Amino acid sequence: MGTFLTGSTGYIGAHVAANLLRTTNEPLLLLVRARTMQNGAERLWQSLQLHMDFHEFDEYLNSRIHVLCGDLTDEHFGLSVPDYDRLVHSTNSIIHCAASLNRKSEKACLNVNLRGTLQVIQLGRRARDHHGLRRFSHVSTVAVAGKRSHEVVQEDRSIEWDRSDYDPYARTKKFCEHMLGELLPDVPRTIFRPSIVLGDSRRAETNQFEMVRAFVFLAGLPFLPFRPGDRIDIVPVDYVADAIVTLHTKDAPLHGIYHLSSGTSSETFREITTALAAASSERSPVFMPELEGASVSASNWLANRQGKIGSFAKLLKVFLPYLVWDTVFDNARVIAEMGPAPIPFSQYCYDLLKFSREGNFRYPYKLWPTARVAINASAIPNVARPRPGA
């Protein structure tokens, strides 16, 4: 019996997988979108090499990692009936991290977030009916709170169905939480809502650059269209992953919903830019909040252009609403159970931006070692294989 984890090749999911491997003894049942076992293992190695060398990864691959080649949105994840039955009978708990973060595409969000989450819930229902399910943990987002301004939002007051949403991502994640409560009411459930997840407080290296690109672009501007005293709720990924694993494996967490955020300790734009300027020996930008409306209009217009300017404008078009709402998400619950608060962004932001800029926003991935014999289904016991054509 093991933990079924989705999204292990994603940013948060890979951190969660690495933490589970090092802090628990259970097998990990990892759904990976791949056509062959070799391709699945290589994708998994790419996502986990930020956390371990190949020797350690290889040991886990041959002992506790069970790769399932499939697709989140397919019925039974695209697995054959016998392999899906084996998965049902082997699942002790579920952590659902996978999601489409495409905030511009309603189609992608509907398919991955809604249809995919429904498939994961169906697995949970079948495991519950067969032998019982210890816990279902769902990684959501603070964006389910919808359009806000100058607020401190509590977990139990986040979702208001008559409030407008910022984008399809927030809208579908809100409904995913609703589905989970409706379809698995009798299973212990934990919902985790991260705020803006940016960087790892322990190291500069990252392999997730989309939001970092936006911050690097903004950091290079001589002026910023923000109010200097507005807070921005940023949390490091290591804190998010630690909280997910700690509370998922805990016998009885105190609450069903947790904001994984910086909460009322969130730093202001001025605090962050001052720290960056001091670390880089550069001048702090000038704040011109009166240009906020013009900046939004300009980013919308430039997003249609090709090249580097268009790429940055597309990023800003997506993220600007989250940067100007001056809303933070109370994190008293997670601090009460975890102990320490998350490390402030100002303490690690310079190294993160420096690593990203110097590497041209690319992580130096290592290839699958040529000396390693290609993996096959028999090398990992009880692994579900994709059915032909899946």
N, C-alpha and C positions, 0 to 999 in steps of 0.2 A: 504493500500500500504506500502511495506516495502523494506528493503535491503536484497538481496539474497547474502549469503556469503558461499563460499566453504572453506574447510580446517579449520573449527572451532575447530577440535580436534587436530590440529597440533600446533607447537610452535608459529609461527608468527600469525596464524589465531586465536588462543585462545586469544592472546593479543589484536588483532583487535576487536574480539567479545566483550571482556570486556570493551574496550574503547567505542565502539558504544553503549553498554548498558548504560554506565554512562554519555555519553555526548550528546546523541540524544534521541528522543522520539519515533522514528519509530520502528515498529516490525522488528525482525530479522528472516529471513527465512533461516534456517541452514540445509544444506545437510549433513547428518551423515550416514556413512556406517554401517547399522544395520538391523537386520531382524525384530525386534520388537520395539515398542515405548519405552518399559522399557529399553531395551538394548541401544537404542539411547540416552535416557536421562542419563543413567549411564555413557556412554562414554563421553558425554558432561560435566557431573559433574567432571569426572576425569581430563579433560583438563582445566576446569575453576576454580578448587579449589585452584590453585596457586594464583588466583586473588580475590577470595571472599569466604566467609563461606557458608554453605549449606542453611542457612536461606535466605540470599540475592539471591543465585542461585534459590531457590525454588520460590521466589516471581517473578523473571523474567520468570521462566519456566511456571508459571500460568498466565502471562500477556503478555509479549512481545516476548518471544522465541517461534518460530514455528519450531518444528523438522520435517524434511522430511527424512524418512528412504529410502535410495536408494544408488546408486553407480554412481560415476562420469562418468564412461565410458559406461554405458548402455544407450540405446536409451531412451530419456525422463527421464533419471536417474533411470530407472526401475519403475517409477510411473505409475499408471493407467492413462488412458486418461482423466477422469474427474479431477483427482488430479493434473495432469500436466497442464491442462487448468487453474485450479484455481491458480497454481503457476505463470503461464504467466500473468494472470490478476492481480496478487497481487504484481508483481515485479516492483518497482520504480527505483532501481539502483542495480548494481552488483559489488561485490568485489570478484575477483577470486584469492584465495590464495593457493588452493590445488595444489600439484605437487608431483611427484616422485623425491626424491633427490638421488636415487640409481645411482650414477655416473658410476657404472660398468655394469649396465644392460641396453642395448639398448632397449630390449623388454619392460621393465617396463616404461622407459621414453617415448617410442612411444605410449604405451597404455594410460598411465595416462596423460602425458603432452600434447600430440597431440590429441588423441581421446577425452580425457576429456575436454580439452579446446574448442574443436569444439562443444561439446554438450552445454557448457556454452555460447558460442557465438550464437548458434542456439536459446537458450532461450532469449538472448538479442535481436536477430532479431525479434522474435515473440512478445516480449513485446513492442519493438519499433513500430511494425506494428499495434499493438492493441491500445496502448494508449500513446506511446512515452517512451523513456528511458532517465532518467535524466543524468546518467553517468555510464560508464563501466570502472572500475579500475582493472588493471591486475598486479599481483605481479610477476615480472620476476627476473632477476639476472644480476649482472655486468659481469658474466661469458659469456654473449652473445658477449662480445668484442673479444673473441677468444684468441689465443696465443699472448702475449705481453711481453715486457721486458723494464724496466726502463722508464715508460711513465706516464703521467697524461692524462687520457682519458676523453673527453667531451661527454655528452649525445648524441649529434647529430652525433658524429663520432665513436660511439661504434661498430655498425654493419657494417662489410665489408665482403661481401659474398665470396670473394676469400681468406679470411684468415682462417687458420685451427682452429678447435675447440679442447678444452682440452678433452672433454668427451661427451657421449650421452646426459647428462643432459643439458649442455650448448647449444648443437646443437638443441635439441628439443625446449628449451625455446626461442631461437632465432627465430625459425619458428613460435612459438605461437604468438610472437609479430607481425610477418608478416601477419599471418592469421587474427588477430584482425583488422589490418589496412585495409586489403582487403575486409573483410566481413561486417565490421561495419564502413564504412568510414564517415557516416553522423551522428554518435552518439558521444557526448563528451566522449573522452577517456583519461585515465591517466595511464601511465606505470611507475611502481615503480621498480627500480633495486637496491636491497640491495647488499652490499658487504658481507664480512664474518660476519654473525650475531652470536654474542657470548656473552651470559650473559645479565643480566639486571642491569643497573647502579644504580638502587634504592635498590637492595637487593641481597643477596648472593644466595638465593634459585633459582633453575632452575629445569626443568624436561626434558631438552634436553641435552644429555650428549655426543653425538658422537664426536663432535669437541672438547669438553672439555677433553675427554679421550686422544686425540692426544696431546693437550697442556700439560696435566699433565705428559704424558710420556716424552715429550721433555723437560719439566721443570726439570725432574729428571736426565737428562743426564749431565755428566761432561763436554761434549763438544757439540757444535751444528754445523751442516754443512751449516751454512748460513753466508752471509756477514753481519757484525754487523750494517752497515749503511743502509741496505735495509729496506724499509718501508713495513708495512703490514696493509692493510686497514680493520680494525675491527670496527664494529658499534654495540652498544647495542640494544637489541630487543625492549626496551621501546621507544627508539627514532624512530625506524622503524615503530612501530605500531602507535605512535602519528602522524607521518608524513602522513601515509596512511589515517588515519581517518580524520585528519584536512583537507587534500587536497581533499579527496573524497567528503566530505560534503561542501566544499567551492563552492560558486556559479560559480566562474570563475577563476580557477588556471591559473597562467601566462604561464605555459608550459604544454606540453603533456607527457614529459619524465623527471623523476627525479632519480638521483643517491642518494640512501639513504646510505651514506658512511661517512667516516672520511676525505676523500679528501686529500688535500695537508697538512692537520694537522695530517695525519696518523703517528703513532709512529714507530720508528725503532726497530729492534730486541734488540739492546743494551738498549734502553730506557725501554722496557718492562721487559727484564731480570734483569736490575738493580733495578727496582721497586719491582719485585718479591723477589729478593735476600734481599733487605732491609726489606721487610715486614716479611720475614721468617727467618731472621738472618742467611742466608746461603750464600755461595760464589757464585758469578756469574759464569756461564759456560764459557768455552773457545770457541771462535769462530774459526772454521777451515773450511772455505769455499772451500778449495781444496778437501774436502771429499764429496762434494755435489754429484758428479757422483757416487761414491762408495755407498753412502747412498741410492740413488735411486735404484741402482742395488740390494743392500742388502734387502731393503724393498720389492722389487718385488719377490725376492727369498724366504724370510721368510714368505711372505703372503700365501704361500702354506702349511705352517706348522700348526699343530693343537695347541690348548692351548692359553695362554695369549700372548705369544710372537707373534704367528701368527695373533691374533686379532689386536694387536697394529700395526703390519706390514701392515695389510690390510687397517687400517685407514690412515697410513702414505702414502701408495701407492696412495690413493685417493687424499689426501690433499697436499702432497708435492709440486705438480706443482703450487698450489695457494700460497705457502709460499716462493717460490724462484723467482717469476716473478718481484718483485720490481715495481709493477704497482699500482697506486691509481686512484680513480675515483672522478673527480671534483664534489663537492657538493655545489657550490655557489648558485645554483637555490633553493635548499630546505632550505638553511640557510636564503636566502633572504625572503622566505615566512614564515618560522617557527620562525625565530629569533635566538634562541640559537643554538650553534653547539653541536654535540654529545659529551658526556663525554668520555675522553680518556680511553682506555682499562687499562692503568697502574693504574688508580685510583680505579678500582673495581676488577681487575683480581685476586688478592690474596684471597679475600673473596670467590669469585666464585670457585676457584680451591680448597680451603680448604673445603667448603661445599660439593663439589663433591667427594673429596677424602674420607672425613670422613663418608659420606653416602654410600660409595662403589658404587658410580655412580647410585644410586637409589633415587627416590623421595618418601617420606613417604605418599603415597596416603591414603586418608580416604575413607572407603567404603560407599556405599549408606546407610543412616541411617535406621536401622531396624524399627524404629517407624514410618517412612514415608510410607504412603499407596502407594502401587505400582502404577505407573502412567499408565494411559490408554488413548486411543484416545480422549475420551470425556473430559478429564481433561484439554486439551489445545485446544481452539477453532480453527477451520480452518486448522488443521494440516493434511498434506498429508500423507496417510498411504501406506505402501508397498503393492503391489499387491501380491496375493498368489504365492509363489515360488520365489519371487524376492530376 
